[in-house]
Amino acid sequence: MSALRRRITKLVVFLRPGKAERELTREVEAHLDLLQERYRHHGLAPDEARRAARRHFGGLDRVKEAIRDERSYRLLENMRRDVGYSLRALARTPGFTVLAVLTLAVGIGATTAVVGLANAVFFRAPGGVADPSSLVGVYSDISTTPEQEFIGFSYPQYQELKARQRPFTDIATSIRSSGTMRSKTDTRPVSMVFVSGNYFELLGVQPRSGRLPRADEDSPAAAPVAVMSHTFWVEGANKIGDTVYINSTPVTLVGVLPPEFDGHRLDWYPHPDLWLPVNSYPAIFSSNRLERPDINLMIAGRLRAGVSLEAAQASISPLVGDLDLPVFPNYQIDSAIVRPFSEGRLWPRRRPALQHLMASLMGVALLMLLIGCFGITNFLVGRVMARRHELSVRLAIGASRLRIVAQLLTEAALLAVAASLLGLWIATMIARWVATFPDLFGRISLDVGPILDSRVFFVAGGLSIVTAVVVGVFPALIGLRDGAYTSAQRVPQGTSWGRVLSSPRQVFLVLQVIMTVALAVIASLFVRSLARSLAVDPGFSTDGVVIARLGTGHLDDESVGQFHRELMTRLLAQPAVRRVAISINDPFAWGMALYEVPGTDETQRTETTFVSPDYFELLRIPLLSGRTFREADGAQGTALVINHILAERLWPGEDAVGRPLRFPLLTDRAVEIVGPRDRTIVGVVRVAACRNPLDEPEPCAWGPLRSTQANALYVQSSADIGTIGQLIRETARALDDNVAISRIRTLRQHVDDVFADARMAATVAGTIAVLGCGLLLVGCIALFRVMVSERHHDIGVRLIVGATRGHVLSRVVLQALFLTAMGVLGGELLAVWIRPLIAAQLVGETATDVMPYVVPAAMILTGSVIASAVSAHQALRIDLARLFRHE
Amino acid sequence: MTSESVKLLQGSLDLIVLRALATMGPQHAYSLAQRLEQVSEHPLTLNQGTLYPALVRLEQRGWIRGTWRTTENNRDAKYYDLTKTGRRALARQTARWQQLSGLVERLLMEPER
């Protein structure tokens, strides 16, 4: 009881120290008065009595300290005092404080943002679902390719699996698609998910208002209903009970989903607007595609209690192997892959590319932080050196070393805490900014909602602590060492000329230079790598090309071909239009196909898309041999154009034109196409990378566009984008009122959009790297000046004994240069040693590229010469008489 | 007084202060210090200020209570008095002290081998 009471009182005193302090002074004064009176009775004079009283009482300050120790929490009191002191110190140099906080905040913010995004994309379960840990994604795999394929299922396959599977309480299916929606107010493209009747129940999603589709509504006979995403409901003018027309089919809106549920997949931007029963798919899309074997339905399952992923996979694999695939006899599905839901936010095959991007960004962000830390450490070291006299006095009058270190660390900790708070805000801003890029790698959206969760806070907190330690420890140790010399003595002077690395400060300087050079080299390697990868030629010309997205979901395969031909003809008839082309997807949003390697029973992967005849000419893609497509190819459908990478891979050194290539399955995830499996190569073009120009060169193949759904319309013209956009809209509307034309922009803009995030990251990283290296450089220069200024005495002696000024100057500069050169050499060696560790993150980097190594070295060597020469010049102007007056 | 004996004294200071207040009634710090000097028989070796941490400690525990009053010589002084819990604590501490000192004494009396 008394212990508790004491603790409370201590806390009260800590929170309101003023009253206790005043009372203490009053009490001690009264005590001293009484003592003084006693000594006066002994016959001492008033002054002497007072002194005797103080002596008898004991050192006033020491007693007060002891009382304060007893009265409250010493640690907290000290902290308060340190914080107050540090705040005042930081306020005295607002420029440095702002710069330091900003530099660290950007580093911490960028790192936190990357961690947050990676966490959200790779590890976080989708929001709004119940018990996400037992949810899994089920895919099928084929054995003829070396990689795992993660293929979906057709509807009959799903039904068979659902009936026969054991490891899951249930499985549900979903498929993404887009169409055109006409409502009372407007006509717009709409993003949809078609789900089986048990989908929401399996996921445990409840409607926010209205209701979800009933199980009996998941039937081809039922009138189509849809449930709205929260965003769609909030931003649009549609209410529950309204009827909208999707691809001309009436659909009743029956409910709204909660805001935290935005579908369980991140690929395929934009986020879904509507969820419909999967059996209304045929009603929305004219042909009865649900029964087609090439449809790619995703399957989600909920594991029974106690069943592991591996057990589920082992149990379901034989079932998947048994599934009938009559259309593709050569295409053997033989096992299942089961993945946790949290990993299923992206199609698993997209993970590596995204992981690579995240790793690169992480490297840059951490480097930014590290450079920032070192720059600020340098500054603080300079500051501590300037305070060494004060520190030595404090040590001399009995301050403990721990107290001094704690005080010096406080400053760094304050900077780190401020930077972390700002950094969290910056991270949120970065995440929001990244979310505005709809087409990362063509199809992935990183619109993941708020990125900050407990895991990310943990990382940010850790970063803050590490930053404080990295920034604070070295200055604190330097301060302690310098302060340890009593104030009566000067800090030991450099040392004799000519001997290098003989003082700790010289060692520190060399270490600084090593770190500066190594970091600068690595930073420039990273920045150059990013810059290079972004300067990559997309592989085609964007000059004068406008791209628009076509929404023709209401048309069946026959009429859509007719529409495409008519649209292209009418646009070409316009005087401003030079060329028109259509491809089934946007640039970089390619499909994947498997081809049989001639002469083997192996299959391999190629990027695939389908394009209209003028496509290659419009984009000025260089034709290496053969020809591009003609009008007749579309009807026949057997022609194929491949890129030089694929040609070189299959027929090295020979002409590929005229050779056959067989595709066991030719399909695209976005638009299902089944064309002839046997194709003849008619042309070879030069395009290095189709899906992602940042990636390694990859094989690509183009088929002729047949009568099928297609997304991307390209128009090359001399007119400006406003005129041409208007022209496209009017022409399309004149042909078919239900066609939605959206996202009209220049092809250049589209390409920029796709890569803008990475380009911006490189710019920011480059700026920070330059800033950080600049800080380091300034720190090194400051250190030179301190070292030379400590030489004043030495220089004076030399001048007196007859050394010429030129001689002294050259000695100082040469020594600085020698120390720097040692550091530079060490830094370069360190960078060379580190480079292989980060080589995987460097794009297009060659070991012979010496610029990143040369520039930082040249900068710091020049800096050291200038700094030492200027300092030495100042030292030479010193007044010798004044310098030696005291000797 | 050696530093060791100071430490020993500080350890038992709480008990001494409680005891002094119990026998002498309310006292201010100065008179308590004088009392201590009398008892220790080395009036000038004790810094009177060392009493204060003990007073703060005891007051925060609620064993003594300080009130500002005027001395006979018409001066301001903070008088400390034992509280009820302080009396109980004194009894407890005294018993413990006697137990401990008895034990220590017996151990010290054992002949060395």
Interface residues (C-beta under 8 A of the other chain):
Chain A: M1 S2 A3 R5 R6 T9 K10 E23 L24 R26 E27 V28 A30 H31 D33 L34 L35 E37 H56 F57 G58 G59 L60 R62 V63 A66 I67 D69 E70 R71
Chain B: H28 A29 Y30 A33 L44 N47 Q48 G49 T50 Y52 P53 V56 R57 Q60 R61 G62 W63 N73 R75 D76 A77 K78 T85 A89
